[in-house]
Amino acid sequence: MIEFSFKKIAVIAVCAVITMSCNQKDKEMDTVKIAENYVSALNTSDYKELVGLFLDSIRFNEMDHVRTFSKEGYRSLFQWDSVFRPKYKILDINKSGDSLELKVSKECDRILFLQEEPFVSREIMKIKNGKIYSIDIVEYVDFKDSLWADRRENLVSWIAEHHPELDGFIYDQTKEGAVKFQKAIAFYRTRKDSIRVQE
């Protein structure tokens, strides 16, 4: 009788360990799925899907720059970014406690104009209660700072002189500002092409 009870307890204990192990693996897979869904929502410009992945506020910390938006307050910046039709890609992902360590590339016409190749960063995505609590950019892996600054300065200066109706586009992070940014790049590229043809 005692032997039977011990076997029963041992079987229950083994089942409990297996169940807990499976639940832990499911939880890890769920957090990875959250990151994949986040990138997918960015790539498809699905605002509703994106903000639904966040716990409450939208928290982005970029080095020392901390930005917190309400879900509705984030709409304008999201629309600005979406105009450039960016393509995000998770290059690497690792779980660390309740966080995910991500290596992410971002490519769009604006970035390719400013640094000629995708922008790559290391990010920490913090998860709470199955939702994104915050995303911290902790390192710029592939950011051509001097090229970016030169291209930006040349663009801003040339637009101010030749297309003053677009002046200020660089600071306007609204949908309209992004459309002006695109026009500025197009005008600048046309100007560069015409210089090559004349030479």
C-alpha positions in Angstrom: 0.0 0.0 0.0 2.8 2.4 0.9 4.7 1.4 -2.2 1.6 2.1 -4.4 1.2 5.6 -2.8 4.9 6.4 -3.4 4.6 5.4 -7.1 1.5 7.5 -7.4 3.3 10.5 -5.8 6.3 10.0 -8.0 4.2 10.0 -11.2 2.4 13.1 -10.1 5.7 14.9 -9.3 7.2 13.9 -12.7 4.0 15.1 -14.5 4.1 18.4 -12.6 7.8 19.0 -13.5 7.1 18.2 -17.2 4.0 20.6 -17.2 6.1 23.4 -15.5 8.9 22.8 -18.1 6.4 23.0 -21.0 4.8 26.1 -19.6 8.2 27.8 -19.3 9.0 26.9 -22.9 5.6 28.2 -24.0 6.2 31.4 -22.1 9.7 31.9 -23.8 8.2 31.2 -27.2 5.3 33.6 -26.4 7.8 36.4 -25.6 9.6 35.7 -28.9 6.3 35.8 -30.7 5.6 39.2 -29.2 8.8 40.6 -30.7 8.0 39.0 -34.0 4.5 40.5 -34.0 5.9 43.9 -33.1 8.3 43.8 -36.1 5.5 42.5 -38.3 3.2 45.4 -37.2 5.9 47.9 -38.0 6.5 46.4 -41.5 2.8 46.4 -42.4 2.2 49.8 -40.8 -0.5 48.3 -38.6 -1.0 50.9 -35.9 -3.8 49.1 -34.0 -1.8 45.8 -33.9 1.3 47.6 -32.7 -0.2 49.6 -29.8 -2.1 46.5 -28.8 1.2 44.8 -28.1 2.1 47.4 -25.4 1.1 47.1 -21.8 -0.1 50.7 -21.3 2.1 53.6 -22.5 4.6 53.4 -25.4 8.0 53.7 -23.9 11.1 54.1 -26.1 14.5 54.8 -24.5 17.2 55.6 -26.9 20.5 55.8 -25.0 19.9 58.9 -22.8 16.8 60.0 -24.6 13.6 58.8 -22.9 10.3 59.1 -24.7 6.9 58.0 -23.3 3.7 58.3 -25.3 0.1 57.4 -24.6 -1.2 54.9 -27.2 -3.1 57.6 -29.0 -0.2 60.1 -28.6 2.1 57.7 -30.5 0.0 57.8 -33.6 1.7 60.9 -35.1 5.2 59.5 -34.8 4.1 56.1 -36.1 2.5 57.7 -39.2 5.8 59.7 -39.8 7.8 56.5 -39.7 5.3 54.6 -41.9 5.5 57.1 -44.7 9.1 56.0 -45.4 7.9 52.3 -45.7 10.6 50.9 -43.4 11.5 47.3 -43.3 12.6 46.0 -39.9 14.3 42.7 -39.4 15.3 40.8 -36.3 18.9 39.7 -36.9 19.3 38.0 -33.5 17.1 37.4 -30.4 18.0 36.1 -26.9 15.9 35.8 -23.8 17.2 37.3 -20.6 14.8 37.0 -17.6 11.7 39.0 -18.5 13.4 40.7 -21.3 14.5 40.0 -24.9 17.8 41.1 -26.2 17.4 42.0 -29.9 19.6 42.9 -32.8 17.4 44.8 -35.3 18.0 46.3 -38.7 15.9 49.0 -40.2 16.0 50.0 -43.8 14.0 52.7 -45.6 14.7 55.4 -48.3 15.5 58.0 -45.6 18.1 55.8 -43.9 19.6 54.6 -47.2 19.9 58.3 -48.3 21.6 59.3 -45.0 24.0 56.4 -44.5 23.8 54.2 -47.7 22.9 50.9 -45.8 20.5 49.7 -43.1 20.7 51.0 -39.6 21.4 48.3 -37.0 20.9 48.6 -33.3 20.9 46.4 -30.1 17.6 46.7 -28.2 16.2 45.4 -24.9 12.5 44.7 -25.1 11.0 44.4 -21.5 7.9 42.3 -21.2 5.3 42.5 -18.4 2.1 40.5 -18.2 2.5 39.2 -21.7 2.8 42.8 -23.2 5.7 45.1 -24.1 6.5 47.4 -21.2 9.4 49.3 -22.9 12.0 49.1 -25.7 15.5 50.4 -25.0 18.0 51.0 -27.8 21.3 50.3 -26.0 23.8 50.3 -28.8 24.1 51.5 -32.4 25.8 48.6 -34.1 26.1 50.0 -37.6 25.5 53.8 -37.6 27.7 56.0 -39.8 27.5 59.1 -37.7 29.7 61.4 -39.7 28.2 60.4 -43.1 24.7 60.7 -41.6 25.5 64.2 -40.3 27.1 65.4 -43.5 24.3 64.1 -45.7 21.7 65.6 -43.4 23.4 69.0 -43.3 23.8 69.1 -47.1 20.2 68.2 -47.6 18.9 70.8 -45.1 21.1 73.6 -46.5 20.3 72.9 -50.1 16.5 72.7 -49.4 16.6 75.9 -47.4 18.1 77.7 -50.4 16.3 76.0 -53.3 12.9 74.8 -51.9 12.1 77.0 -48.9 8.5 75.8 -48.9 9.9 72.5 -47.4 12.2 74.2 -44.9 11.8 72.8 -41.4 10.9 69.3 -42.7 13.8 67.8 -40.6 12.1 68.6 -37.3 8.5 67.8 -38.3 7.8 64.3 -37.1 4.2 64.2 -38.4 2.9 62.5 -41.6 3.1 65.8 -43.4 6.7 66.3 -42.2 7.6 62.9 -43.6 6.0 63.6 -47.0 8.1 66.8 -47.1 11.2 64.9 -46.1 10.6 62.5 -49.0 10.1 65.4 -51.4 13.3 67.0 -50.1 15.3 63.8 -50.8 13.7 63.5 -54.3 14.6 67.2 -55.2 18.1 66.8 -53.8 18.7 63.6 -55.8 17.4 65.1 -59.0 19.8 68.1 -58.4 22.7 65.7 -57.9 21.7 63.7 -61.0 21.6 66.9 -63.1 25.0 67.9 -61.9 26.4 64.6 -63.1 24.8 64.9 -66.5 26.2 68.5 -66.9 29.7 67.2 -66.0 
